[in-house]
Amino acid sequence: MNCSENTNPKPKRPVVDVRPILKYAALALLGFILFKMAAKQARHDRGYAAIGGEAFFLFLPVFYYLISKTVRD
């Protein structure tokens, strides 16, 4: 009798598609970079530090998700 015959096979892990994860991570990074650039330019234009419309760049992944779901329907 062989020991390997008595062992239970390990359950397989579910396969995870990493493309959506990478897409939203890239969108989040892009939003952060755009926010930093826009905030720097806005500070230069305004002459003081404040957060305005440039904050919407931080929500880029959320907007992408919502718009893609709306267009798909």
ROMI-34577 format. One record per residue: x, y, z of N, C-alpha, C, O, CB in turn; residue number from 1. Coordinates in steps of 0.1 Angstrom, whole numbers. Glycine has a CB too. Example, Ala and Ser with C-alpha at 12.3 -4.5 7.8 and 13.67 -1.06 7.14 Angstrom:
<pts>
PT     n.X     n.Y     n.Z    ca.X    ca.Y    ca.Z     c.X     c.Y     c.Z     o.X     o.Y     o.Z    cb.X    cb.Y    cb.Z   num
PT     132     -57      78     123     -45      78     132     -33      78     142     -33      85     113     -45      90     1
PT     128     -22      71     137     -11      71     129       0      79     134      11      80     141      -6      57     2
</pts>
This chain:
<pts>
PT     n.X     n.Y     n.Z    ca.X    ca.Y    ca.Z     c.X     c.Y     c.Z     o.X     o.Y     o.Z    cb.X    cb.Y    cb.Z   num
PT       8     -12       0       0       0       0       9      12       0      19      13       8     -10       0      12     1
PT       6      22      -9      14      34     -10       7      45      -2      -5      46      -1      14      38     -25     2
PT      16      53       4      11      64      13       4      75       5      -6      81      10      23      70      20     3
PT       8      77      -7       1      87     -15     -13      83     -19     -21      92     -22       9      90     -28     4
PT     -16      71     -19     -30      67     -22     -40      70     -11     -52      72     -13     -31      52     -25     5
PT     -35      71       2     -44      73      13     -46      88      16     -55      92      23     -38      67      25     6
PT     -38      97      10     -40     111      13     -51     117       4     -54     113      -7     -27     119      10     7
PT     -58     126      10     -69     133       3     -64     143      -6     -54     150      -2     -79     139      13     8
PT     -69     144     -18     -64     155     -27     -68     169     -22     -79     170     -16     -70     153     -41     9
PT     -59     178     -24     -62     192     -19     -73     198     -28     -73     196     -40     -49     201     -19    10
PT     -82     205     -22     -92     212     -30     -86     223     -39     -77     230     -34    -104     218     -22    11
PT     -91     224     -51     -85     234     -60     -90     248     -56    -101     250     -52     -88     231     -74    12
PT     -81     258     -58     -84     272     -55     -93     277     -66     -91     273     -78     -72     281     -53    13
PT    -102     286     -63    -110     292     -74    -101     301     -83     -92     308     -77    -122     299     -69    14
PT    -103     301     -95     -95     309    -104    -100     323    -104    -112     326    -106     -95     303    -119    15
PT     -91     333    -101     -95     347    -100     -89     354    -113     -78     353    -116     -89     353     -87    16
PT     -98     361    -119     -94     369    -131     -88     382    -126     -95     390    -119    -106     372    -141    17
PT     -75     384    -128     -68     396    -122     -70     408    -131     -66     419    -127     -54     393    -120    18
PT     -75     407    -143     -76     418    -152     -85     430    -147     -80     441    -147     -82     414    -166    19
PT     -97     427    -141    -104     438    -135     -97     444    -123     -98     456    -121    -118     433    -131    20
PT     -90     436    -115     -83     442    -104     -72     451    -109     -70     462    -103     -77     430     -96    21
PT     -65     447    -119     -54     456    -125     -60     468    -131     -54     479    -130     -46     448    -135    22
PT     -71     467    -138     -78     478    -144     -82     489    -134     -79     501    -136     -90     474    -152    23
PT     -88     485    -123     -92     494    -113     -81     500    -105     -81     511    -100    -103     488    -104    24
PT     -70     492    -103     -58     497     -96     -52     507    -105     -47     517    -100     -49     485     -93    25
PT     -51     505    -118     -45     515    -127     -54     527    -127     -48     538    -128     -44     509    -141    26
PT     -67     526    -127     -76     538    -127     -74     546    -114     -74     558    -114     -90     534    -128    27
PT     -72     539    -103     -70     545     -90     -57     553     -90     -56     564     -85     -70     535     -78    28
PT     -46     546     -95     -33     553     -96     -34     565    -105     -29     576    -102     -23     543    -101    29
PT     -40     564    -117     -42     575    -126     -50     586    -120     -46     598    -121     -49     570    -139    30
PT     -60     583    -112     -68     593    -106     -60     600     -95     -61     613     -94     -80     587     -99    31
PT     -52     593     -88     -43     599     -78     -33     609     -84     -31     620     -79     -36     589     -69    32
PT     -27     604     -95     -17     612    -102     -24     625    -108     -18     636    -107     -10     604    -113    33
PT     -35     623    -114     -42     635    -120     -47     644    -109     -46     657    -110     -55     630    -127    34
PT     -51     639     -97     -54     648     -86     -43     656     -81     -44     668     -79     -60     639     -74    35
PT     -31     650     -80     -19     657     -75     -15     668     -85     -12     679     -81      -8     647     -73    36
PT     -16     665     -98     -12     674    -108     -22     686    -108     -18     698    -109     -12     668    -122    37
PT     -35     683    -107     -46     693    -108     -45     702     -95     -47     714     -95     -59     687    -109    38
PT     -42     695     -83     -42     703     -71     -30     713     -71     -31     724     -66     -41     693     -59    39
PT     -19     708     -77      -7     717     -78     -10     729     -87      -7     740     -83       5     709     -83    40
PT     -17     726     -98     -20     737    -107     -31     746    -101     -30     759    -103     -25     731    -121    41
PT     -41     741     -94     -51     749     -88     -45     758     -77     -49     769     -75     -62     740     -82    42
PT     -36     752     -69     -29     760     -59     -22     772     -65     -22     783     -60     -20     752     -51    43
PT     -15     769     -76      -8     780     -83     -18     790     -88     -15     802     -87       1     774     -95    44
PT     -29     786     -94     -39     796    -100     -46     804     -89     -48     816     -90     -49     788    -108    45
PT     -49     797     -78     -57     803     -67     -48     812     -58     -52     823     -54     -64     793     -59    46
PT     -36     807     -56     -27     814     -47     -29     809     -32     -22     814     -23     -30     829     -47    47
PT     -37     799     -30     -39     794     -17     -43     779     -18     -47     775     -29     -50     801      -8    48
PT     -41     771      -8     -44     757      -8     -59     754      -5     -64     759       5     -35     749       2    49
PT     -65     748     -14     -79     744     -12     -82     732     -21     -74     729     -31     -89     755     -15    50
PT     -92     724     -18     -96     713     -27    -109     716     -33    -119     719     -26     -96     700     -19    51
PT    -110     716     -46    -122     719     -54    -125     707     -63    -126     696     -58    -120     732     -62    52
PT    -128     710     -75    -132     700     -85    -122     690     -88    -125     679     -93    -136     707     -98    53
PT    -109     692     -85     -99     682     -87    -101     670     -79     -95     660     -82     -85     688     -85    54
PT    -108     671     -68    -111     659     -60    -119     648     -67    -118     637     -63    -119     664     -47    55
PT    -125     652     -78    -133     642     -85    -124     632     -92    -128     621     -95    -142     649     -95    56
PT    -111     636     -94    -102     626    -100    -100     614     -91     -97     603     -96     -88     633    -103    57
PT    -101     616     -78     -99     605     -68    -110     595     -70    -109     583     -66     -99     610     -54    58
PT    -122     599     -75    -133     589     -77    -134     584     -91    -144     578     -95    -146     597     -74    59
PT    -123     584     -98    -122     579    -112    -126     565    -113    -134     561    -122    -108     581    -118    60
PT    -121     556    -105    -126     542    -106    -141     540    -103    -147     532    -110    -118     533     -96    61
PT    -146     548     -94    -161     547     -91    -169     552    -103    -179     545    -107    -164     555     -78    62
PT    -165     563    -109    -172     568    -120    -171     559    -132    -181     557    -139    -166     582    -124    63
PT    -159     553    -134    -158     543    -145    -167     531    -143    -174     527    -153    -143     538    -146    64
PT    -168     526    -131    -176     515    -129    -191     518    -131    -198     511    -138    -175     510    -114    65
PT    -195     530    -125    -209     534    -127    -213     537    -141    -224     532    -146    -212     546    -119    66
PT    -205     543    -149    -208     546    -163    -208     534    -171    -216     532    -180    -198     556    -168    67
PT    -198     525    -169    -198     512    -177    -210     504    -174    -215     497    -183    -185     505    -174    68
PT    -215     504    -161    -227     496    -158    -239     502    -165    -248     495    -170    -229     495    -143    69
PT    -240     516    -165    -251     523    -171    -252     521    -186    -262     518    -192    -251     537    -167    70
PT    -240     522    -192    -240     520    -207    -243     506    -211    -249     503    -221    -226     524    -212    71
PT    -238     496    -203    -241     482    -206    -256     479    -205    -260     470    -213    -233     473    -196    72
PT    -263     485    -197    -278     482    -196    -285     487    -208    -297     485    -208    -284     489    -184    73
</pts>
